[in-house]
Amino acid sequence: MKLFDVYPLFDVNIVKGKGCRVWDDKGVEYLDLYGGHAVISIGHAHPHYVESISRQVGTLGFYSNSVVNTLQQQLAERLGKASGYEDYSLFLINSGAEANENALKLASFHTGRTRIISFSKAFHGRTSLAVEATDNPKIIAPINANGHVTYLPLNDIEAMQAELAKGDVCAVIIEGIQGVGGIRIPSSKFLHALRKACTKYATVLIMDEIQSGYGRTGKFFAHQHSGIRPDMITVAKGIGNGFPMAGLLISPLFIPLYGQLGTTFGGNHLACSAALAVLDVFEQEHLVENAAKVGEYLLEQLKQVKGIKEVRGKGLMIGLEFEEPIKELRLRLLHEQHVFTGASGTNVLRLLPPLCLSIEEANEFINKLNKVL
C-alpha cells in the first residue's frame, strides 16, 4: 500500500526537535519558524510536556466520555482562567475542523437557521460545514456545496450589516487573524460593529482562533486585542503542542442537552495531560508575554528588511508579502539557510514559530533572510 499522494513534500525527513530547532535524519539542524502549522506552542520536546504525557500514558491513555474524567474538569477550569472566559463552558474534540463543525451545528440548533456568513480568503477546515465556510472552491467537493454560506469582504461594515439585517443568518464565523488567507487582520472597528449587529439580529458570533489563538498574538486570543466577546471560540493547534486536540468555548447563552454533541476520542486522558502541560509551561515561562515581546521586536526588525512589500501580523503570527512568488525564497531558506517557514498563497511568507522564540533566534532568522534576498 502507498500513501495517498495529496501533500507536496519537501525532501526532508525531520526526526528530532528541541525548543525552536529540529533535526533531519542526516543530522542537519534547522531553525523552526513555522511550528508545524502553528501547532508547536511551547517548543519541541519540552521536558515537562514529555514527562507529563509519558506518566499519563503509563497510567491510563484513554477511557470513554461515559465516565468522569477529572483531567477534563481541571483543563476547563485552568483554560477559563488563562483565557479570561471562566463563565464559558468547554467541549473537547480532536481537530480545528471538528471544533468549527460543532460550533456551526450548535449555532443552528440554537437559532433554527441555516445560513452562514464567512469572509473572503477564510479558512475554517476540511470537514462538511467547515470546508463550505472556507473560501477556496478547489477544496469544496460537490457534496459540500450546499448553499449555506455567503462570503463577504473582510472589514466591510456596510456589507456585513446589510446581510445580517435580512434576519436569516444562523452564524457569522471569522478568524481572529486570517492565517491561510495571508495574515489579514479584522479591524477593531469592524469587530465591534460585527458584535453589535450579531446581538441585534440574534445571530451567533463564532470566533475561529484555531491558528491565531492560544497566546500566539501576545494575548490569549487575537480578538482580545479589540475587546469584544464572541458567543463561541474555537481552539486547536497550540492547545496540545502537537497532540491532536481541540476545544470549543461556549458562552452561557447556550444550554447543553444530553446527546446534542458527542465524540469518541475528544478530551481523552492523554490529550488532557498534554493540554495541562502546555498551560503549565505558559504560566511558568510566561510564553504569552514572550510572544508579545519577541513578536513586536521581530515585526519592527522585519519592516527594515529591504525587498519586502508589506509586513503584517501581531505577536508571533507574521506575514511577509513580496512582489514576486515566494516559492524559490522558501526553498532557499530551507536548503541553504536551514530555516522552516510557511506560505499563504503565492506571495506571502508566513511565520508561526513556537512561542518560546528568543530575541537571539529572531535575529538569527533576520540574518538568514537577508542572505537570500
MARTORGU-739072 format. One line per 3 residues: their letters; for each residue x, y, z of N, C-alpha, C. Coordinates in steps of 0.2 Angstrom, whole numbers. Atoms other than C-alpha are relative to their C-alpha. Layout:
# MARTORGU-739072
a) X:Y:Z:X:Y:Z:X:Y:Z | ... .
END
This chain:
# MARTORGU-739072
mkl) 4:-6:0:0:0:0:4:6:0 | -4:-7:0:6:18:-4:-4:5:4 | 3:-6:-3:2:34:4:-5:3:-5 .
fdv) 4:-4:5:-12:44:-4:3:7:-1 | -5:-5:2:-2:57:-13:-4:7:0 | 4:-7:0:-11:74:-8:5:5:3 .
ypl) -4:-5:-2:4:83:0:6:1:-4 | -7:-1:4:18:91:-10:5:1:6 | -5:0:-5:33:87:1:7:3:-1 .
fdv) -7:-2:0:50:95:5:3:-7:1 | -4:6:-1:63:81:3:4:0:6 | -3:0:-7:67:82:22:-3:-4:5 .
niv) 3:5:-5:64:69:35:2:2:7 | -1:-3:-7:63:78:52:-1:-6:5 | 0:6:-5:67:65:66:0:3:7 .
kgk) -1:-2:-7:70:76:82:-1:8:0 | 1:-7:-1:66:93:89:2:2:7 | -2:-3:-7:71:104:104:-1:7:0 .
gcr) 1:-7:-1:64:121:108:-3:2:-7 | 1:-3:7:64:131:91:4:-3:-5 | -4:4:5:75:118:82:-2:-6:-1 .
vwd) 1:7:2:73:102:73:6:-2:-4 | -6:3:3:85:90:65:-3:-5:-5 | 2:5:5:83:79:50:4:-7:1 .
dkg) -3:6:-1:89:61:48:8:0:-2 | -7:-1:1:106:67:42:4:4:5 | -3:-4:-5:109:77:57:0:7:-1 .
vey) 0:-7:2:106:94:49:-5:4:5 | 4:-4:-4:99:107:61:-3:6:-4 | 4:-5:3:85:119:56:-3:4:5 .
ldl) 3:-4:-4:78:134:64:-8:0:-2 | 7:2:2:59:131:65:-4:7:1 | 4:-6:0:49:147:61:-7:-1:-2 .
ygg) 7:1:2:33:138:57:-3:-5:5 | 3:4:-5:30:126:71:-5:-5:-2 | 5:5:3:21:113:60:-7:3:0 .
hav) 7:-4:1:7:125:55:-2:3:7 | 2:-4:-7:7:135:72:-2:-5:5 | 2:5:-5:5:118:82:4:1:6 .
isi) -5:0:-5:21:119:92:0:7:4 | 1:-6:-4:17:132:106:5:1:5 | -5:-1:-6:29:128:120:7:-3:-2 .
gha) -6:3:3:43:121:109:0:-7:0 | -1:7:1:48:104:103:3:-3:6 | -3:5:-5:51:90:116:1:4:7 .
hph) -1:-4:-6:49:102:131:0:-6:6 | -1:6:-5:54:91:146:-6:-1:5 | 6:1:-4:39:95:157:-6:-3:-4 .
yve) 5:3:5:27:90:142:2:-7:-1 | -2:7:1:37:74:139:-2:-4:6 | 1:4:-6:36:69:157:-7:-1:2 .
sis) 7:1:-2:18:73:159:-4:-5:-4 | 4:5:4:11:63:144:3:-7:1 | -3:7:-1:24:49:147:-3:-3:7 .
rqv) 3:3:-6:17:47:165:-7:-1:-1 | 7:2:1:-1:48:159:-1:-6:-4 | 1:6:4:1:35:146:2:-6:3 .
gtl) -2:5:-4:9:24:158:-5:-2:5 | 5:2:-5:-6:25:169:-7:-1:-3 | 6:1:4:-21:27:158:0:5:-6 .
gfy) 0:-5:6:-21:34:140:-7:2:-2 | 6:-2:3:-39:33:136:-6:-4:4 | 6:3:-2:-56:29:143:-6:4:-3 .
sns) 5:-4:3:-73:35:136:-3:5:3 | 3:-6:-3:-83:50:139:-7:-2:4 | 6:3:-4:-96:39:148:1:0:7 .
vvn) -2:0:-7:-86:41:164:3:7:2 | -3:-7:-3:-80:56:175:8:0:-2 | -7:-1:1:-63:62:169:2:7:3 .
tlq) -2:-6:-3:-56:74:181:5:5:-3 | -5:-4:4:-42:80:169:-4:5:-4 | 4:-4:4:-56:87:158:-2:6:4 .
qql) 3:-5:-5:-63:97:173:6:5:2 | -6:-4:-2:-45:103:178:1:5:-6 | -2:-4:6:-42:109:160:-5:5:-1 .
aer) 5:-5:0:-59:118:159:1:6:4 | -1:-5:-5:-55:127:175:6:4:-2 | -7:-4:1:-37:132:170:-1:4:-6 .
lgk) 0:-4:6:-41:137:152:-5:6:1 | 5:-6:-1:-56:148:158:4:5:3 | -4:-5:-4:-44:157:170:6:3:-5 .
asg) -6:-2:5:-29:158:157:-3:5:-5 | 3:-4:6:-41:165:143:-4:6:2 | 5:-5:-2:-52:176:154:-7:-2:-2 .
yed) 7:2:2:-68:166:149:-2:-6:5 | 1:5:-5:-71:157:166:-8:-1:0 | 7:1:-1:-90:159:164:-3:-4:-7 .
ysl) 2:4:6:-90:149:147:1:-7:2 | -1:7:-1:-91:130:145:5:-2:-5 | -5:3:5:-79:119:136:-2:-7:-2 .
fli) 1:6:3:-82:105:124:6:-2:-4 | -6:2:2:-67:95:119:-1:-5:-6 | 0:4:6:-64:87:102:7:-1:-2 .
nsg) -7:2:2:-49:82:91:4:5:-5 | -3:-4:6:-46:95:77:-4:6:0 | 3:-7:1:-49:113:72:-7:-1:-4 .
aea) 6:1:5:-61:107:58:-6:-2:5 | 5:3:-4:-71:97:71:-3:6:5 | 3:-5:-5:-72:112:83:-4:5:-4 .
nen) 4:-4:4:-79:123:69:-6:-3:-2 | 6:4:1:-91:110:64:-5:0:5 | 5:0:-6:-98:108:81:-3:7:2 .
alk) 3:-7:-1:-99:127:83:-6:2:-4 | 5:-2:5:-109:129:67:-6:-4:2 | 6:5:-1:-120:114:72:-4:3:6 .
las) 3:-2:-7:-123:121:90:-4:7:-2 | 3:-7:2:-127:139:82:-7:-2:-4 | 6:1:4:-140:131:70:-5:-3:5 .
fht) 5:2:-5:-148:121:85:-3:6:3 | 2:-5:-4:-149:137:94:-5:5:-3 | 4:-5:3:-156:149:81:-6:-3:-5 .
grt) 4:3:4:-165:136:70:1:2:-8 | -2:-3:6:-157:145:55:5:-5:-4 | -4:4:4:-146:138:41:6:4:-4 .
rii) -4:-4:4:-137:152:33:6:3:4 | -7:-1:-3:-118:156:37:3:6:-3 | -4:-5:2:-108:172:35:7:-2:1 .
sfs) -7:1:0:-90:169:31:3:6:-4 | -3:-6:4:-77:181:23:5:-3:-5 | -4:1:6:-66:182:8:7:-3:3 .
kaf) -6:3:-1:-50:171:9:0:-4:7 | 1:4:-6:-57:162:25:3:-7:-1 | -2:7:0:-50:145:30:-3:-2:7 .
hgr) 2:3:-6:-60:135:43:0:-7:1 | -1:7:0:-56:117:39:-2:-4:-6 | 1:5:6:-59:102:28:-6:-5:1 .
tsl) 6:4:-1:-75:94:35:-6:3:-3 | 6:-2:4:-93:96:29:-1:8:0 | 1:-7:0:-98:113:35:6:5:0 .
ave) -6:-4:0:-81:119:39:3:2:-6 | -3:-1:7:-75:117:21:-5:4:-4 | 5:-4:3:-91:125:15:1:7:2 .
atd) -1:-6:-2:-87:140:25:7:3:-2 | -7:-2:2:-69:141:18:0:2:-7 | 0:-3:7:-66:152:3:5:-2:-4 .
npk) -5:3:5:-57:140:-8:-4:-5:-4 | 4:5:4:-68:132:-22:4:-7:-1 | -4:5:2:-54:120:-26:0:-6:5 .
iia) 0:5:-5:-56:110:-9:-7:-1:2 | 7:1:-2:-75:111:-8:-3:-5:-5 | 3:5:4:-82:95:-15:-8:1:-2 .
pin) 7:-2:2:-99:95:-24:-5:-2:6 | 5:2:-5:-107:86:-9:0:5:6 | -1:-5:-5:-101:100:2:-3:7:-2 .
ang) 3:-6:3:-108:114:-9:-7:1:1 | 8:0:-1:-125:116:-1:-3:7:1 | 3:-6:0:-128:134:-2:-1:4:7 .
hvt) 2:-3:-6:-127:138:16:4:7:2 | -5:-5:-1:-113:151:15:0:6:-4 | -1:-6:3:-112:169:10:7:3:2 .
ylp) -7:-3:-1:-94:176:8:0:8:-1 | 0:-7:0:-92:194:12:8:3:0 | -7:-3:0:-76:206:10:1:1:8 .
lnd) -3:-1:-7:-66:207:27:0:7:1 | 0:-6:-2:-69:223:36:-4:5:-4 | 5:-4:4:-83:229:25:-6:0:5 .
iea) 5:0:-5:-95:235:39:-7:1:-4 | 6:-1:3:-109:240:27:-3:-6:-3 | 2:6:3:-110:224:18:-2:-5:5 .
mqa) 2:5:-5:-110:214:34:-6:2:3 | 6:-2:-3:-124:224:42:-6:-1:-5 | 5:1:5:-134:223:26:-2:-8:0 .
ela) 1:7:0:-133:204:26:-3:-2:7 | 3:2:-7:-137:202:45:-7:3:0 | 7:-3:0:-152:214:43:-5:-4:-3 .
kgd) 5:5:3:-160:200:32:-4:-4:5 | 3:4:-6:-163:191:49:0:-7:-1 | 0:7:1:-160:174:42:7:-4:1 .
vca) -7:2:-1:-141:172:47:0:-4:6 | -1:5:-6:-138:157:59:7:3:4 | -6:-2:-3:-120:162:62:5:4:-4 .
vii) -6:-3:4:-105:173:57:6:-4:3 | -7:3:-2:-88:164:58:5:4:-3 | -6:-4:2:-72:174:57:6:-2:4 .
egi) -6:1:-3:-54:171:61:2:6:4 | -3:-5:-4:-45:181:74:5:4:-4 | -4:-3:5:-32:184:61:0:-5:-5 .
qgv) 0:5:5:-33:175:44:7:-2:-1 | -6:3:0:-19:163:43:1:-2:-8 | 0:2:7:-21:154:26:-1:5:-5 .
ggi) 1:-6:4:-28:170:19:5:5:-1 | -5:-5:1:-12:179:21:1:5:6 | -1:-4:-6:-11:186:39:-4:7:-1 .
rip) 5:-6:1:-26:198:36:-4:1:7 | 3:-1:-7:-32:206:52:-7:4:0 | 6:-4:0:-50:211:55:1:6:5 .
ssk) -1:-6:-4:-50:229:62:-5:0:6 | 4:0:-6:-56:233:79:-7:3:-1 | 6:-4:1:-69:245:72:-5:-6:-3 .
flh) 4:5:3:-76:230:61:-2:-5:5 | 2:5:-5:-76:218:75:-5:2:5 | 5:-3:-5:-86:230:87:-6:0:-4 .
alr) 7:-1:4:-99:233:73:-3:-7:-1 | 3:7:1:-100:214:70:-3:-2:6 | 3:3:-6:-103:210:88:-7:4:1 .
kac) 6:-4:-1:-116:224:89:-6:-3:-5 | 5:2:5:-125:218:73:-2:-7:2 | 2:7:-1:-125:199:78:-5:0:6 .
tky) 5:0:-6:-133:204:95:-7:3:-2 | 6:-3:3:-146:215:86:-4:-5:-3 | 4:5:4:-151:201:74:0:-7:3 .
atv) 0:7:-3:-149:186:86:3:-5:-4 | -5:4:4:-135:179:76:6:-2:4 | -5:3:-4:-122:168:84:7:3:-3 .
lim) -7:-2:2:-104:175:83:5:-5:2 | -5:5:-1:-91:162:81:7:3:-2 | -6:-2:1:-73:167:83:5:-6:-1 .
dei) -4:5:1:-61:155:75:7:2:2 | -6:-2:-3:-45:156:85:5:-6:0 | -3:7:1:-38:139:79:8:2:-1 .
qsg) -7:-2:1:-22:147:72:2:7:4 | -2:-7:-2:-22:165:79:-1:0:8 | 1:1:-7:-27:159:97:6:-3:4 .
ygr) -4:4:-5:-18:151:112:7:4:0 | -6:-5:-2:-6:166:115:4:2:-6 | -4:-1:5:1:167:98:1:8:-2 .
tgk) 0:-7:2:-3:186:95:2:4:6 | -2:-4:-6:3:191:113:-6:1:5 | 5:0:-4:-14:190:120:-3:-7:0 .
ffa) 2:7:0:-23:173:124:-3:-1:-7 | 3:0:6:-34:176:109:1:6:-4 | -1:-6:5:-32:188:94:-5:5:1 .
hqh) 5:-4:0:-49:195:96:0:5:7 | 0:-4:-6:-45:201:114:4:7:-1 | -3:-6:1:-34:215:106:-5:5:-2 .
sgi) 6:-5:1:-51:223:101:-5:0:5 | 4:-1:-6:-60:220:117:-7:-3:-1 | 7:3:1:-75:210:110:-1:-7:3 .
rpd) 1:7:-3:-83:194:117:-5:-4:-5 | 5:4:5:-90:181:104:-4:-5:4 | 4:5:-3:-103:168:108:3:-7:0 .
mit) -4:6:0:-91:154:104:7:1:-3 | -7:0:2:-72:152:102:2:-7:-2 | -3:6:1:-64:138:93:8:0:0 .
vak) -8:1:-1:-46:132:98:2:-7:-3 | -4:6:1:-34:119:92:7:1:0 | -7:-1:1:-16:118:86:4:1:6 .
gig) -5:0:-5:-6:125:100:-3:-3:7 | 3:2:-7:-18:118:114:4:-6:2 | -3:7:-2:-9:101:114:8:0:-2 .
ngf) -8:0:2:9:106:107:1:-6:-5 | -1:5:4:7:93:94:-5:-6:1 | 5:6:-1:-5:80:102:-7:3:-3 .
pma) 6:-2:3:-21:80:92:-6:2:5 | 5:-3:-5:-34:91:102:-3:6:-2 | 3:-7:2:-46:105:100:-6:1:5 .
gll) 5:-2:-5:-59:114:110:-5:5:-3 | 5:-5:1:-75:124:109:-2:4:6 | 2:-4:-6:-78:138:122:-7:3:-2 .
isp) 7:-1:2:-96:141:123:-3:5:6 | 3:-5:-5:-105:156:131:-6:-3:4 | 6:2:-3:-119:154:144:-6:1:-3 .
lfi) 6:-1:4:-131:159:131:-3:-7:-2 | 2:7:2:-132:140:126:-1:-5:6 | 2:5:-5:-140:127:136:1:-7:-3 .
ply) -2:7:3:-132:109:134:-6:-5:1 | 5:6:-1:-144:94:131:4:-7:-1 | -4:6:0:-138:76:133:-1:-3:-8 .
gql) 0:2:7:-133:69:116:0:5:-6 | 0:-6:5:-133:86:107:7:0:-4 | -7:1:3:-114:84:104:3:-6:2 .
gtt) -3:6:-2:-103:70:105:7:-2:-3 | -7:2:3:-85:62:102:2:-6:3 | -3:6:-3:-76:46:104:6:2:4 .
fgg) -7:-1:-2:-58:52:106:1:7:4 | -1:-6:-2:-61:70:111:1:1:8 | -1:-1:-7:-54:75:128:2:-6:4 .
nhl) -3:6:-4:-46:59:132:5:1:5 | -5:-1:-5:-34:57:146:6:2:-2 | -7:-2:3:-18:58:136:0:7:-3 .
acs) 0:-7:3:-24:73:127:-1:6:5 | 0:-5:-6:-29:82:143:6:1:3 | -7:0:-4:-12:78:151:4:5:-5 .
aal) -4:-4:5:-4:86:135:-2:8:1 | 2:-7:0:-15:102:136:1:3:7 | -2:-3:-7:-12:104:155:7:1:1 .
avl) -7:-2:0:6:103:152:2:6:-3 | -1:-7:4:5:117:139:-2:6:5 | 2:-6:-5:-4:128:152:5:1:5 .
dvf) -5:-1:-5:9:124:165:6:4:-3 | -6:-4:3:23:130:153:-2:7:-1 | 2:-7:1:13:145:148:1:4:6 .
eqe) 0:-3:-6:12:150:166:7:1:3 | -7:0:-2:30:145:171:5:5:-4 | -5:-4:5:39:153:156:-3:6:-3 .
hlv) 3:-6:2:27:167:153:0:1:-8 | 0:1:7:25:162:135:-4:5:-4 | 4:-5:4:11:174:130:3:6:0 .
ena) -4:-6:0:21:188:136:6:0:-4 | -6:0:4:36:182:127:-2:1:-8 | 2:-1:7:26:181:111:-2:7:-2 .
akv) 1:-7:1:21:199:113:6:4:-1 | -7:-4:0:39:205:116:4:-2:-6 | -4:2:6:48:195:103:-4:1:-6 .
gey) 4:-2:6:34:197:91:1:7:-2 | -1:-7:2:35:216:92:6:1:-2 | -6:-1:3:53:215:90:1:-2:-7 .
lle) -1:3:7:53:204:75:-4:4:-5 | 4:-4:4:39:214:67:4:6:-2 | -3:-6:1:49:230:69:6:-1:-4 .
qlk) -6:2:3:65:222:63:-1:-2:-8 | 2:3:6:57:214:48:-2:6:-5 | 2:-6:4:50:231:42:6:4:-2 .
qvk) -6:-3:2:68:237:40:3:-4:-6 | -3:5:5:72:222:28:-2:3:-7 | 1:-2:7:74:228:10:-3:-6:-4 .
gik) 2:5:5:64:218:-3:-7:-2:2 | 7:2:-2:48:215:7:-5:6:-1 | 5:-5:1:32:224:1:-4:2:6 .
evr) 4:-2:-6:22:223:17:2:-5:5 | 0:4:-6:24:216:35:-6:1:4 | 7:0:-4:8:211:44:0:-5:5 .
gkg) 0:5:-6:4:202:60:-1:3:7 | 0:-2:-7:3:203:79:4:-6:3 | -3:5:-4:14:194:91:5:-5:-5 .
lmi) -4:5:4:22:178:83:-5:-3:-5 | 4:2:6:9:177:69:1:5:-5 | -3:-5:4:18:186:55:-1:-2:-8 .
gle) 0:1:7:15:188:36:5:5:-4 | -5:-5:4:29:195:24:-3:-1:-7 | 3:0:7:21:200:7:6:2:-5 .
fee) -5:-1:5:33:200:-8:-4:2:-7 | 3:-1:7:30:207:-26:0:-6:-4 | -1:6:4:36:190:-33:-2:-6:4 .
pik) 2:7:-3:30:172:-29:6:-2:5 | -5:1:-5:40:166:-14:2:-7:0 | -2:7:0:42:148:-19:7:-1:1 .
elr) -7:1:0:60:149:-23:3:3:7 | -2:-3:-7:63:160:-7:0:-5:5 | 1:5:-5:56:147:4:5:-6:-1 .
lrl) -5:6:1:67:133:-4:7:2:2 | -6:-3:-2:82:144:-2:1:0:7 | 0:0:-7:78:147:16:1:-7:3 .
lhe) -1:6:-3:76:129:19:6:-4:-2 | -6:4:2:90:121:9:7:4:1 | -6:-4:-1:103:135:10:1:2:7 .
qhv) 0:-3:-7:99:143:27:-2:-5:6 | 2:5:-4:91:128:35:-5:3:5 | 6:-3:-4:75:138:41:-7:-3:-3 .
ftg) 7:2:2:57:131:40:-4:7:1 | 5:-5:0:44:144:35:-6:-2:-3 | 6:2:3:26:144:29:-1:4:-6 .
asg) 2:-4:6:17:151:14:-8:1:1 | 7:-2:0:0:160:12:-1:2:-8 | 1:-1:7:-5:159:-7:7:0:-3 .
tnv) -6:0:4:9:163:-19:5:5:2 | -5:-6:-1:17:179:-12:1:2:7 | -1:-2:-7:16:179:7:3:-6:4 .
lrl) -4:4:-4:29:171:18:-3:0:7 | 3:0:-6:21:165:34:4:-3:6 | -5:2:-6:30:164:51:-5:-1:6 .
lpp) 4:3:-5:22:154:65:4:-4:5 | -4:4:-4:36:149:77:-3:-2:7 | 2:1:-7:35:142:94:0:6:4 .
lcl) 1:-6:-4:30:154:107:6:2:5 | -6:-1:-4:47:152:116:6:3:-4 | -5:-3:4:56:160:102:4:6:3 .
sie) -4:-5:-3:70:171:108:2:6:-4 | -3:-6:4:77:188:103:6:-2:-5 | -6:3:3:93:179:98:-2:-4:-6 .
ean) 3:4:5:83:167:87:-3:4:-5 | 3:-5:5:73:181:79:6:3:-4 | -6:-3:4:90:190:74:3:-5:-4 .
efi) -3:6:4:96:173:68:-4:0:-7 | 5:1:6:81:172:56:1:6:-5 | -1:-6:4:83:190:50:6:0:-4 .
nkl) -6:1:3:101:187:46:0:-5:-6 | 1:6:5:97:171:36:-4:3:-5 | 4:-3:5:83:180:27:3:5:-4 .
nkv) -4:-5:4:94:194:22:5:-3:-5 | -4:3:4:106:182:15:-3:-3:-7 | 3:3:6:94:175:2:-4:5:-4 .
l) 3:-6:4:86:192:-3:4:4:-4 .
END
